Amino acid sequence: MSENTASKTTEFVTMYVMVESEDVAVHIATALVKERLVACANVNAGTRSIYEWDGIIQLDNEITLFMKTMADKVDAAIERIKEMHSYEVPCITVSPIVGGNPDYLDWVRHQVNAT
């Protein structure tokens, strides 16, 4: 990968979100795609989450949601997810995409910037 390609693609990110059910994941993903805050989403069932909340170890089945978008859409997407999410403190993280298929990344750009 050339330096030019790497620096050019850091404008793209993957958002990682955990939700309580597939229905909630589909609801959030569909809303964000319709609102052009993300280009697409992947809903992955079968995540087993282990964490401490209020002093108690929790063992929950959750759904993992991966969404691809552009860095300038992240703040609005996070706010929108928090509005629709049922958790008090939802897991929402963002990772840079540092390379990939240029045709796919062009498609992501087009999807979130189309009017």
C-alpha positions in Angstrom: 0.0 0.0 0.0 1.4 3.4 -0.9 1.8 6.2 1.5 -0.7 8.2 -0.6 -3.3 5.5 -0.3 -2.9 5.1 3.4 -3.2 8.8 4.2 -6.1 9.2 1.8 -8.1 6.4 3.4 -7.8 7.4 7.1 -10.9 9.5 6.5 -12.8 6.3 6.7 -13.7 4.5 9.9 -15.4 1.4 11.3 -17.8 1.9 14.2 -18.1 -1.0 16.6 -21.3 -1.0 18.7 -22.7 -3.6 21.1 -26.5 -4.0 21.5 -28.9 -6.1 23.4 -30.8 -7.8 20.5 -30.8 -8.3 16.8 -34.0 -6.2 16.5 -32.2 -3.2 18.2 -29.2 -3.7 16.0 -31.3 -3.7 12.8 -33.3 -0.7 14.0 -30.1 1.4 14.7 -28.3 0.2 11.5 -31.3 0.9 9.3 -31.8 4.4 10.8 -28.2 5.3 10.3 -28.1 4.1 6.7 -31.3 6.0 5.9 -29.9 9.1 7.5 -26.6 8.7 5.6 -24.6 8.7 8.8 -23.1 5.3 7.8 -22.8 3.6 4.4 -23.5 0.0 5.6 -23.7 -2.2 8.7 -23.0 -5.8 9.6 -25.1 -7.4 12.4 -23.3 -10.3 14.0 -25.3 -12.4 16.5 -23.8 -14.7 19.1 -21.4 -12.4 21.0 -20.9 -13.4 24.7 -20.0 -10.3 26.7 -18.4 -10.5 30.2 -18.1 -7.3 32.2 -18.6 -5.8 35.6 -21.6 -3.4 36.1 -22.6 -2.0 39.5 -20.2 -4.3 41.2 -21.7 -7.5 39.6 -20.0 -9.6 37.0 -22.4 -9.8 34.0 -22.6 -12.5 31.4 -24.7 -11.4 28.5 -25.5 -12.5 25.0 -25.2 -9.4 22.8 -25.2 -8.4 19.2 -22.1 -6.9 17.5 -22.8 -4.1 15.0 -20.0 -3.0 12.6 -20.7 0.1 10.5 -18.5 1.8 7.9 -18.6 5.5 7.5 -16.4 8.6 7.1 -14.7 10.3 10.1 -16.7 13.5 9.7 -19.9 11.6 10.3 -18.8 9.9 13.6 -20.0 12.5 16.1 -23.5 12.7 14.6 -23.6 8.9 14.3 -22.6 8.5 18.0 -25.3 10.9 19.1 -27.9 9.2 17.0 -26.9 5.7 18.4 -27.1 7.0 22.0 -30.7 8.3 21.3 -31.8 4.9 20.1 -29.8 2.7 22.4 -31.3 1.1 25.5 -28.0 0.9 27.5 -27.1 3.6 30.0 -23.5 3.6 28.7 -23.4 1.9 25.3 -20.2 0.5 23.8 -19.5 2.7 20.8 -15.9 2.7 19.5 -14.3 3.9 16.3 -11.3 2.5 14.4 -9.6 4.1 11.4 -9.6 2.3 8.1 -6.1 2.7 6.9 -6.5 0.9 3.6 -8.8 -1.1 1.4 -10.4 -1.5 -2.0 -10.5 2.0 -3.4 -13.7 1.2 -5.3 -15.4 0.2 -2.0 -14.1 3.3 -0.2 -15.4 5.5 -3.0 -18.8 3.8 -2.6 -18.7 4.5 1.2 -18.0 8.1 0.5 -20.8 8.3 -2.1 -23.3 6.7 0.3 -22.8 9.0 3.2 -22.5 12.2 1.0 -25.4 11.6 -1.4 -28.4 13.9 -1.0 
